[in-house]
Amino acid sequence: MNKLTEILQMLTDLHITLLETAKKKQEILVSAEINPLISVMADEARLIKKIKKVDEMRMEVLEHDNKYLPLSKLIEQQPDEDLHAEWTSKLFVLQKLFKEIDKVNKLNQQLLQQALTYTQFMIEQLLPPSKDSGLYSADTESQESREYARLFDLKA
């Protein structure tokens, strides 16, 4: 069961790093810089892969020792008081981290949505309004081909 303690600590450390990365991403979204965002998102993807790998290790330990009991049930059944207290503490910290990461990610999602809305608005302001309905028609096709032919004649 000492291996489980190590795994829980690894998960805690990785989630702390993930939370810091999410906050860094939030700062970048507010500053509207693209290049650092790409780097942070790559870091975030690597962290998530590590978390998945460590979580698989946790599942293996739990299945091996107890025919898979959820961690909270395993903690309840732990006779060693010190281990019980340590696991309870680690579980509490992990749950707190999960909530905080979720909160930051939801805010980041809102920031991204606002940025996309603003970008769409700016594109609509820069482009002239379209005269056609966006539907295909025989007249539109022939007009486009005539314009292309004139452009080709000018280059020749």
C-alpha positions in Angstrom: 0.0 0.0 0.0 3.0 2.3 0.3 3.1 2.2 -3.5 -0.4 3.8 -3.5 0.8 6.6 -1.3 3.6 7.3 -3.8 1.1 7.2 -6.7 -1.3 9.6 -4.9 1.6 12.0 -4.3 2.6 11.8 -8.0 -1.0 12.5 -9.0 -1.1 15.5 -6.6 2.1 16.9 -8.0 1.0 16.5 -11.6 -2.4 18.1 -10.9 -0.7 21.1 -9.1 1.4 21.5 -12.3 -1.7 21.2 -14.5 -3.4 23.9 -12.4 -0.4 26.2 -12.8 -0.5 25.5 -16.5 -4.2 26.3 -16.8 -3.6 29.6 -14.9 -0.7 30.4 -17.2 -3.0 29.7 -20.2 -5.5 32.1 -18.7 -3.0 34.9 -18.5 -2.0 34.3 -22.1 -5.6 34.3 -23.2 -6.2 37.6 -21.4 -3.0 39.1 -23.0 -4.2 37.8 -26.5 -0.8 36.4 -27.4 -0.9 33.4 -29.8 2.7 32.0 -29.8 3.0 31.3 -26.0 -0.5 29.8 -26.1 0.6 27.1 -28.5 3.6 26.2 -26.2 1.4 26.1 -23.1 -1.2 23.9 -24.8 1.6 21.4 -25.8 2.8 21.4 -22.2 -0.8 20.8 -21.0 -1.2 17.8 -23.4 2.1 16.2 -22.1 0.9 16.7 -18.5 -2.4 15.1 -19.3 -0.7 12.0 -20.8 1.5 11.7 -17.7 -1.6 12.0 -15.5 -3.3 9.2 -17.4 -0.3 7.0 -17.1 0.0 7.5 -13.3 -3.8 7.1 -13.0 -3.5 3.7 -14.8 -0.8 2.8 -12.2 -3.2 3.7 -9.4 -5.9 1.5 -10.9 -3.5 -1.4 -11.2 -2.5 -1.1 -7.6 -6.2 -0.8 -6.5 -7.2 -3.8 -8.6 -4.2 -5.9 -7.5 -4.8 -5.4 -3.8 -8.6 -5.2 -3.4 -10.5 -6.4 -6.5 -10.9 -2.7 -7.2 -12.4 -0.6 -4.5 -12.9 3.1 -5.1 -10.2 5.0 -3.2 -12.7 6.5 -0.7 -13.9 2.9 0.2 -10.3 1.7 0.5 -9.5 4.6 2.8 -12.5 3.7 5.0 -11.3 0.2 5.3 -7.7 1.1 6.1 -6.9 -0.2 9.7 -3.6 1.8 9.9 -4.6 5.2 11.3 -1.5 7.0 10.0 -2.0 5.6 6.5 -5.8 6.4 6.8 -5.0 10.0 7.7 -2.4 10.4 5.0 -4.7 9.0 2.2 -7.6 11.1 3.4 -5.5 14.2 3.3 -4.2 13.3 -0.2 -7.7 12.6 -1.5 -8.9 15.9 -0.1 -6.1 17.8 -1.8 -6.8 16.0 -5.1 -10.5 16.8 -4.9 -9.7 20.4 -4.2 -7.3 20.5 -7.2 -10.0 18.9 -9.4 -12.5 21.6 -8.5 -10.0 24.4 -9.0 -8.8 23.1 -12.4 -12.4 22.8 -13.5 -13.1 26.4 -12.4 -10.0 27.7 -14.3 -10.8 25.6 -17.4 -14.4 26.9 -17.5 -13.1 30.5 -17.3 -10.6 29.8 -20.0 -13.4 28.4 -22.2 -15.4 31.6 -21.7 -12.3 33.7 -22.6 -11.8 31.6 -25.8 -15.5 32.0 -26.7 -15.3 35.8 -26.2 -12.1 35.9 -28.4 -13.8 33.9 -31.1 -16.9 36.2 -31.0 -14.7 39.3 -31.2 -12.7 37.8 -34.1 -15.9 36.9 -36.0 -17.2 40.4 -35.4 -14.0 42.0 -36.7 -14.0 39.8 -39.8 -17.6 40.8 -40.5 -16.6 44.5 -40.2 -13.7 44.2 -42.5 -15.4 42.2 -45.3 -18.0 43.8 -47.5 -21.5 42.4 -47.1 -22.1 39.6 -49.6 -24.6 40.3 -52.4 -25.5 36.7 -53.0 -27.6 34.4 -50.9 -24.9 31.8 -50.6 -26.8 29.3 -52.7 -25.6 27.9 -55.9 -27.2 29.1 -59.1 -26.3 28.8 -62.8 -26.0 32.6 -63.1 -23.4 32.8 -60.3 -21.3 30.0 -61.8 -21.1 31.5 -65.2 -20.3 35.0 -63.8 -17.4 33.5 -61.8 -16.0 31.6 -64.8 -16.2 34.8 -66.9 -14.3 36.8 -64.2 -11.6 34.0 -64.1 -11.4 34.0 -67.9 -10.9 37.8 -67.9 -8.2 37.5 -65.3 -6.5 34.8 -67.3 -6.6 37.0 -70.5 -5.1 39.9 -68.6 -2.1 37.8 -67.5 -1.6 36.4 -70.9 
